[in-house]
Amino acid sequence: MKVAMVCAGFSAGEADQLRRAMATFKLTGGVSKFKDKLVGGMVKNGYTSDFAERTFSQLGAFGSYGFPESMPRASRSSPMRRHG
């Protein structure tokens, strides 16, 4: 969410909303509502429109697979947890 805050000027609260949208992407597809703010904020801060669009696409791709797939497993139990 640091990308959203540093590159696009999101507040901490807005970045947290984006994080939550990524976590529920498969259920709600809610990341798309952040596109205009993220891309517009990045362009305003000197990034090219193409780079901003690609960054958003990467966040969306991560939200649709990587984030939801990695987070539940990490929170269930650690593979380093001792049994016995």
C-alpha positions, 0 to 999 in steps of 0.5 A, a space after each residue: 500500500 506504500 505505492 498508493 501512498 507514496 506514488 499516488 498520494 493516498 492517505 493511510 486510510 485510503 490505502 487501507 481501503 485499497 488493501 481491504 478491496 484487494 483482500 476481497 477481490 474475488 468476492 467483490 472485484 472492488 479494486 476497480 473503484 480505486 483506478 481513477 484515484 491511483 492513476 490520476 495521483 501517479 500522473 499528478 506526481 510525475 509518473 507517465 500515464 502508461 506506467 500508472 496504468 501498468 501499476 494499477 494492472 499489477 495491483 489488480 492482478 495481485 489482488 485477484 490472485 496473490 493477495 487473497 491466496 497468500 493471506 488466509 494461509 499465513 493467518 491460519 497457522 505458521 509452517 514453523 509452528 511446533 507440534 507436540 
